[in-house]
Structures are given as C-alpha cells and as structure tokens.
C-alpha cells in the first residue's frame, strides 16, 4: 500500500469540502489512475477542474492541472512518464488552479 496526501484548491474544494485528504492506494497506482478514482469518488462534475482538454490547431489534447511534490506533472525533466508516473509513499498531489503572484 502507498499512502499519499491530496490537497485541494480553488473549485476542487467546492466538490470535496476538504482542504486535503489522505489516501491509501495499491502499489503501482499511477497519477492518472488516482485521478480516475478521484473522479469516480466525487463525480464527473470535477473532471473539467482536474483535466483540461480541447483542440489546438486541430489536434486534440488532454492534460491535467496536477502538481506532484510541488512540481508540475507535465515537466518531462521531472516526470518522464507524465501522468503514468507511479505514486510513492508520502507523495503529495496538489489539485486546482494555482496562481503565481507578480510585482506591482
């Protein structure tokens, strides 16, 4: 078993009513597999808040707004397997719109 923490921000909190949640997952669970189980748990209404999908210049894309251990899952240098990255004990997944600040 793998134990992870999932933190919810922005509109995800509306669905979960929690800031964070602990999960026990089967060994070998991937980020994508976890997200699918989360959608199953909270309903398909959260899907557009977890995944962004559409077309760019006629090409379909689907990506997740996910941070794993404070790094964006799409960063190939950190996660060459992307959403197929296997979760490990004490991993932290962050979901929701994350905005950076700037200077005035």
Rosetta silent file (secondary structure, phi, psi, omega in degrees, C-alpha in Angstrom):
SEQUENCE: XXXXXXXXXXXXXXXXXXXXXXXXXXXXXXXXXXXXXXXXXXXXXXXXXXXXXXXXXXXXXXXXXXXXXXXXXXXXXXXXXXXXXXXXXXXXXXXXXXXXXXXX
SCORE:     score description
SCORE:     0.000 S_00000001
   1 L     0.000  145.294  177.910    0.000    0.000    0.000 S_00000001
   2 E  -116.909  132.417  177.865    1.024    3.556   -0.771 S_00000001
   3 E  -108.479  125.495  179.236   -0.137    6.460    1.380 S_00000001
   4 E  -129.907  165.074  173.448   -0.433    9.878   -0.274 S_00000001
   5 E  -115.530  137.410  174.604   -1.924   13.270    0.516 S_00000001
   6 E  -118.305  124.440  179.093   -4.095   15.169   -1.940 S_00000001
   7 E  -105.173  137.150 -175.995   -4.524   18.916   -1.404 S_00000001
   8 E  -112.844  132.945  176.109   -7.476   20.731   -2.965 S_00000001
   9 L  -128.029  166.177  172.981   -7.541   24.362   -4.060 S_00000001
  10 L    56.041 -133.542 -173.559   -9.951   26.617   -5.902 S_00000001
  11 H   -69.540  -19.188  178.084  -13.074   24.944   -7.288 S_00000001
  12 H   -62.810  -34.551  178.216  -12.000   21.441   -6.196 S_00000001
  13 H   -59.662  -34.392  178.740  -12.720   22.450   -2.616 S_00000001
  14 H   -57.897  -36.042 -178.878  -16.346   23.060   -3.672 S_00000001
  15 H   -84.099  -39.255 -173.028  -16.676   19.354   -4.515 S_00000001
  16 H   -89.831  -26.236 -174.141  -14.628   17.817   -1.706 S_00000001
  17 L    58.706   26.521 -179.720  -15.430   20.214    1.156 S_00000001
  18 L  -138.776  148.624  172.909  -11.878   19.470    2.337 S_00000001
  19 L   -79.007  -35.353  179.052   -8.544   21.238    2.110 S_00000001
  20 E  -155.496  164.046 -175.682   -6.719   17.935    1.925 S_00000001
  21 E  -150.065  142.644  177.010   -7.339   14.225    2.129 S_00000001
  22 E   -96.985  140.895  179.233   -5.235   11.135    2.838 S_00000001
  23 E  -130.475  142.834  169.330   -5.466    8.113    0.547 S_00000001
  24 E  -109.208  121.103 -174.276   -4.216    4.547    0.767 S_00000001
  25 E  -121.674  158.360  175.907   -3.628    3.199   -2.724 S_00000001
  26 L   -67.749  146.855  174.284   -2.487   -0.071   -4.219 S_00000001
  27 L   -55.541  140.100  178.390    1.202   -0.351   -5.071 S_00000001
  28 L    89.611   -1.655  178.083    1.777    0.686   -8.666 S_00000001
  29 L   -63.940  132.900  179.146   -1.060    3.238   -8.771 S_00000001
  30 E   -95.081  167.140  176.469   -0.251    5.973  -11.288 S_00000001
  31 H   -58.029  -46.610  179.551   -1.188    9.650  -11.113 S_00000001
  32 H   -60.737  -42.285  177.750   -3.726    9.071  -13.902 S_00000001
  33 H   -63.031  -39.625  176.905   -5.197    6.073  -12.070 S_00000001
  34 H   -63.974  -45.243  179.872   -5.523    8.126   -8.909 S_00000001
  35 H   -60.828  -40.436  177.057   -7.255   10.959  -10.779 S_00000001
  36 H   -61.176  -42.239  179.776   -9.719    8.484  -12.305 S_00000001
  37 H   -68.643  -32.588  177.148  -10.546    7.104   -8.848 S_00000001
  38 H   -66.643  -41.685  176.677  -10.969   10.652   -7.522 S_00000001
  39 H   -64.291  -39.471  177.135  -13.439   11.446  -10.307 S_00000001
  40 H   -62.976  -39.880 -178.286  -15.287    8.229   -9.514 S_00000001
  41 H   -69.185  -44.518 -173.313  -15.440    9.198   -5.816 S_00000001
  42 H  -102.242   -5.868  176.917  -16.611   12.814   -6.259 S_00000001
  43 L    99.061  157.034 -174.906  -18.470   12.541   -9.566 S_00000001
  44 H   -65.954  -13.744  178.665  -17.833   13.560  -13.137 S_00000001
  45 H   -61.713  -21.898  179.615  -18.567   17.199  -12.283 S_00000001
  46 H   -85.565  -12.345 -175.477  -14.979   17.600  -11.093 S_00000001
  47 H   -51.949  -48.311 -179.313  -13.500   16.371  -14.386 S_00000001
  48 H   -66.966  -12.786  178.560  -13.198   19.828  -16.001 S_00000001
  49 H   -94.001  -12.415  178.099  -11.427   21.041  -12.852 S_00000001
  50 H  -101.745  -43.598 -178.424   -8.910   18.190  -12.963 S_00000001
  51 E  -113.159  145.685  169.460   -8.368   17.875  -16.709 S_00000001
  52 E  -113.940  130.193  178.698   -8.164   20.463  -19.437 S_00000001
  53 E  -144.302  156.078 -179.480   -8.971   19.177  -22.897 S_00000001
  54 E   167.393 -154.440 -178.297   -9.737   20.559  -26.299 S_00000001
  55 E  -127.787  137.423  172.579   -8.177   21.200  -29.665 S_00000001
  56 E  -124.685  117.922 -178.384   -5.184   23.296  -30.676 S_00000001
  57 L    50.611   41.152  176.964   -4.783   23.773  -34.405 S_00000001
  58 L    83.126   -2.731 -179.571   -6.995   20.725  -34.974 S_00000001
  59 E  -103.138  128.614  179.698   -5.050   18.457  -32.620 S_00000001
  60 E   -72.459  140.022  173.485   -6.802   17.007  -29.566 S_00000001
  61 E  -136.698  152.660  173.297   -5.096   17.425  -26.207 S_00000001
  62 E  -144.196  123.238 -179.976   -5.898   16.350  -22.656 S_00000001
  63 E  -138.612  158.609 -179.043   -3.763   17.454  -19.753 S_00000001
  64 E  -109.762  143.816  174.538   -4.162   17.556  -16.003 S_00000001
  65 L   -90.995   78.750 -172.110   -3.688   20.509  -13.712 S_00000001
  66 E  -131.570  136.475  169.359   -1.660   18.481  -11.235 S_00000001
  67 E  -114.264  134.714  176.567    1.386   19.095   -9.137 S_00000001
  68 E  -117.285  117.062 -178.328    3.236   16.144   -7.649 S_00000001
  69 L    52.839   45.769  175.577    5.528   17.037   -4.765 S_00000001
  70 L    69.336   16.342  176.365    5.392   20.715   -5.773 S_00000001
  71 E  -125.992  137.644 -178.797    6.386   20.072   -9.395 S_00000001
  72 E   -65.597  130.329 -174.697    4.037   20.246  -12.375 S_00000001
  73 L   -60.789  -24.741 -179.574    3.400   16.736  -13.717 S_00000001
  74 L   -76.202   -9.756 -179.207    3.931   17.935  -17.313 S_00000001
  75 L   -73.565  101.671 -173.600    7.575   18.804  -16.640 S_00000001
  76 L   -60.066  -34.390 -179.797    9.241   15.999  -18.577 S_00000001
  77 L   -63.654  -27.707  178.908   12.596   16.559  -16.901 S_00000001
  78 L   -95.331  -34.969 -175.993   10.994   15.717  -13.538 S_00000001
  79 L  -133.912   79.527 -178.453    8.357   13.195  -14.659 S_00000001
  80 L   -60.118  -22.961  178.596    9.320   11.479  -17.930 S_00000001
  81 L   -91.674    0.241  177.999    6.275    9.198  -17.568 S_00000001
  82 H    52.965 -129.298 -177.976    3.912   12.158  -17.063 S_00000001
  83 H   -67.981  -12.584  177.772    0.506   11.030  -15.793 S_00000001
  84 H   -88.634    7.266  176.803    1.731    7.425  -15.856 S_00000001
  85 L   -62.559  131.457  178.729    4.174    8.228  -13.037 S_00000001
  86 E   -79.004  136.849  179.292    3.771    5.720  -10.210 S_00000001
  87 L   -79.816  146.898  179.886    2.920    7.196   -6.836 S_00000001
  88 L  -121.381  162.747  177.501    5.164    6.554   -3.853 S_00000001
  89 L   -51.592  136.111  176.342    4.661    6.683   -0.104 S_00000001
  90 L    70.607   12.058  173.312    4.251   10.235    1.229 S_00000001
  91 L   -64.479  152.718  176.688    3.742   11.800   -2.210 S_00000001
  92 E  -124.262  121.596  175.351    1.670   14.977   -2.224 S_00000001
  93 E  -102.868  133.827  177.548   -0.693   15.739   -5.083 S_00000001
  94 E  -117.142  126.727 -179.424   -1.978   19.286   -5.434 S_00000001
  95 E  -121.536  145.028  176.816   -5.114   19.912   -7.495 S_00000001
  96 L   118.246  166.964 -179.469   -6.796   23.125   -8.505 S_00000001
  97 L   -66.342  122.312  178.690   -5.956   26.416  -10.052 S_00000001
  98 L  -116.349  123.337 -177.349   -2.643   27.612   -8.721 S_00000001
  99 L  -114.777  141.711  175.134   -1.729   31.200   -9.443 S_00000001
 100 L   -97.676  156.827  179.121    1.557   32.908   -9.051 S_00000001
 101 L   -94.739  179.723  178.083    1.969   36.458   -7.999 S_00000001
 102 L  -144.533 -169.165  177.899    3.909   39.237   -9.517 S_00000001
 103 L  -108.749  160.398 -178.898    5.220   42.589   -8.585 S_00000001
 104 L  -101.247    0.000    0.000    3.407   45.882   -8.872 S_00000001
